[in-house]
Amino acid sequence: MPRILAIDYGAKRTGLAVSDPLKIIASALETVPSETLIAYLKKYTQAEEVEAFVVGMPKNLDGSDTHGTSFVNRLIEELKIHFPDIPVHLQDERFTSKMAVQTMIAGGMKKKDRQVKGNIDKISAVIILQGFMGI
């Protein structure tokens, strides 16, 4: 059964999360350097069936674009070129980084581990996926 893959895209790093085949659970997958994202996704989609990408869309509180919005728009175009059969959905990513830090604190993660930005990116991707899946 196919999975849904969420992307928290950043200029340097990209957090990834994936649903289980039944689309009940969202789990952190990986943090990859952004310049290798497309290659990573090509390899992943060869091994696992992905029915959709969910991309976190950065917006300001008033709904206007942020400095990262143009980067995400370029990523969306690349996804459509490299994966024409996989639909791309957008999900509001406002507050996901703050929510990720709070989740790590609530889960008892040590401060040293919370400072690893890749961990924040992965958990942010999980939050994006959970929002999309309605869980």
Helices and strands as residue ranges (DSSP letters): E 3-9, E 13-19, E 26-33, G 34-36, H 37-47, E 50-57, H 69-82, E 88-92, H 96-106, H 111-114, H 117-133
